[in-house]
């Protein structure tokens, strides 16, 4: 009987070192770019909302309704900044 199997020593293709490093980084922190995009998107949304509610507060229009909403938007921006910094520390 003859053995027609390919040799295992040369059957695996060689990966580019840069591509291998990128794959290892993705394996150690999956979806990192996706998470950072959402931190920026939600942070920007909160900042826009904070500006709108700050304008309502400055105009004096229904302060009892605008103040909690403004606080919520500022809290959202603070949360996104905290999560982003936490993500950067994990490098």
PyMOL commands that set and color helices and strands:
alter all, ss='L'
color gray80, all
select helices_A, chain A and resi 17-28+32-59+63-89
alter helices_A, ss='H'
color red, helices_A
deselect
rebuild
show_as cartoon
